[in-house]
Amino acid sequence: MMKTNMGDVDRMVRALVGFTALGAGFYFQSWWGLTGLVILATATFSWCPPYAMLGINTCSAEKN
């Protein structure tokens, strides 16, 4: 099962970047919208596959 590996600040930054990329995708009608969806998905689930592969964890100890 997926174990949370992203902290609150990481999630907020990803959500902001995701919404920005999603907006750029709609505005410019480009692939940025798809990129924004992927970034938003990682923020929503608090799990990042590259973080899992590299052993990175930005969660605080109490949430982990």
C-alpha positions in Angstrom: 0.0 0.0 0.0 1.1 3.6 -0.6 2.6 5.2 2.5 2.5 8.9 2.8 5.8 10.5 1.9 5.0 14.2 1.5 4.6 16.8 4.2 2.1 19.6 4.4 4.4 22.3 2.9 5.3 20.0 0.0 1.6 19.3 -0.7 0.7 23.0 -0.7 3.5 23.9 -3.1 2.6 21.0 -5.4 -1.1 22.0 -5.3 -0.2 25.6 -6.2 2.1 24.5 -9.0 -0.5 21.9 -10.2 -3.3 24.5 -10.4 -1.0 26.9 -12.2 0.1 24.3 -14.8 -3.5 23.2 -15.2 -4.6 26.8 -15.9 -1.7 27.2 -18.3 -2.8 24.1 -20.1 -6.3 25.3 -20.6 -5.2 28.8 -21.6 -2.5 27.7 -24.1 -4.3 24.5 -25.0 -1.1 22.5 -24.4 0.2 19.5 -22.6 0.7 21.6 -19.4 -2.8 20.7 -18.4 -1.9 17.0 -18.2 1.2 17.8 -16.2 -0.9 19.8 -13.8 -3.2 16.9 -13.3 -0.3 14.6 -12.4 1.1 17.1 -9.9 -2.3 17.6 -8.3 -2.8 13.9 -8.0 0.5 13.5 -6.0 -0.6 16.4 -3.8 -4.1 14.9 -3.3 -2.8 11.4 -2.3 0.3 12.7 -0.3 2.4 10.2 -2.2 5.1 10.8 -4.8 6.4 7.7 -6.7 9.9 9.2 -7.3 10.1 10.0 -3.6 9.2 6.4 -2.8 11.9 5.1 -5.3 14.6 7.4 -3.9 13.6 6.9 -0.2 12.7 10.6 0.3 10.2 11.5 2.9 9.2 15.1 3.8 6.5 14.1 6.3 6.9 15.1 9.9 7.7 12.1 12.3 4.2 12.3 13.9 2.4 11.8 10.6 4.6 9.1 9.3 
